[in-house]
């Protein structure tokens, strides 16, 4: 059934369809409508879940950790400062191998106070052990939540579905909402092998000596890496049931391109329009949308970029003293390649500053200048 | 509540859910508290352990000194993690399982107070226990807001001991108007066991504040733990009482009314006190006791 809904409500519908059992949340703009809608769904009996109205995001994640450890499917949603406050418990969820799913609406961090789109909040959590998926439209948001649960429960790791504040969270688009029967076929109930069970008592998260700790971390790393094998099959099953196909990275017109533009989230949507226009005029510009950030799809990117001379990375985030985080990760992925492309990092759209088609064209032109690679980090649209 | 009965409890429980081989110090009050609590609650109990001495006492991976499921969680999340466990059990239709959040004074009075208050305000169906050893013992005896005025700790050295009173956690919890708040102590095992049994039978949040003396932190010989816990009550330093629905106060143990000096003088952490400071502590203890009597609507103590 197609409905015109905002990005936030796409999450709510997906969480309901996933038959999530425990939701714990604290309000923060621009996430609030997700949990408002979920609280309505619970109140009206459309969703049989326990909704815990906690007193902070830190507690929201702690509740999810407790619920997931006790064997229930758990969900929360947050943004910006809320995610920053949650940081400690993100480690707890991943370390305890709990497949919690969270919607994370990309919003800038204060000060100064800013509620608009910026990826620095989610990317600052890249080392917590959470899988990260970046969405370009509302349909993808709904689908990604379902896929995230399926994947998280397969590899025993938590997953966050990430999308831009307002550009998606508050924007209405037509979304195909699948039937509960379809979703049940794709996403079976959560039945963990190990959980808090009085009939089979075990201790979880005990004091762990140097004799064991490193192996546990290694297992988390392996589980994260296993996503490269597991996810394509899940995407394929998803497409078989729902008719929509997804890939870890989406290359467009990259074969033989004189320049490839790499981006994520809604920037990719705008960029596609620009690239289509330029290519129609005879240019050869490729576009690479990166959907999965953790685990980082290094092999897939290397394959696509083999033979490409230049890559311009458009980052709506900044790691101070280094540059854009996607650019940084791409450089790391390519550094051992003998024939590697030049990677030019562009910082744009921080704190919700518009990334217009004109600014994307500007990035392409600047990246193609012969001296472009001399600049490690380029800023787009910066006021002098 | 005769002495013989108490001694029997001390020796053995039908349900001994704390195993030997745990990592506690000799004479640790927190282990005695857990033994009695779990004996009362039984094996259908899930323990949520935020960072505290018990994170270590429970034993390292892959061992556990408890015969019930345990989830170790972050320092400030006793209330919230336990809420999540309860929610999951509710969704699974399991209503006969106790969810026991078991935290020290640091995890309760200080860093955990927000998530505790949140859980308590929601009246989550959990038993939250604070075993109180009056400092951050797990990290090496640093001052907490449960540390009594004038006590030595490694962050309140003798030259600059704690200059504020111990936070009244029971009053804070009673202020949330939950069904049951009570103090108890390893010095009175019958009382402790009876209170955990009562807590088991009440729906909503139960908060139990258990005095658990610490030989290394309080600087006394380990055989004195139970004696000190009893003295704390008999000197009115740690009165044993209940608060129902945040309104009704009931005092459960009649103190013998011994001078506070008797309690203080057995502990190295108070050895620097001057006679005048001991008098000041005595005055504060007397004042607090009168205050409690008023709350219990007693002119003077009448033990039933």
Interface residues (C-beta under 8 A of the other chain):
Chain A: X21 X22 X24 X48 X49 X50 X52 X53 X54 X55 X56 X58 X59 X60 X62 X63 X64 X65 X66 X67 X68 X69 X70 X71 X72 X74 X88 X89 X92 X196 X197 X198 X200 X201 X202 X203 X204 X205 X206 X207 X208 X209 X212
Chain B: X43 X44 X45 X46 X48 X55 X56 X58 X59 X60 X61 X62 X63 X64 X66 X67 X68 X69 X70 X71 X72 X73 X74 X76 X77 X79 X80 X81 X82 X83 X84 X85 X86 X87 X88 X89 X90 X91 X92 X97 X114 X115 X117 X118 X121 X122
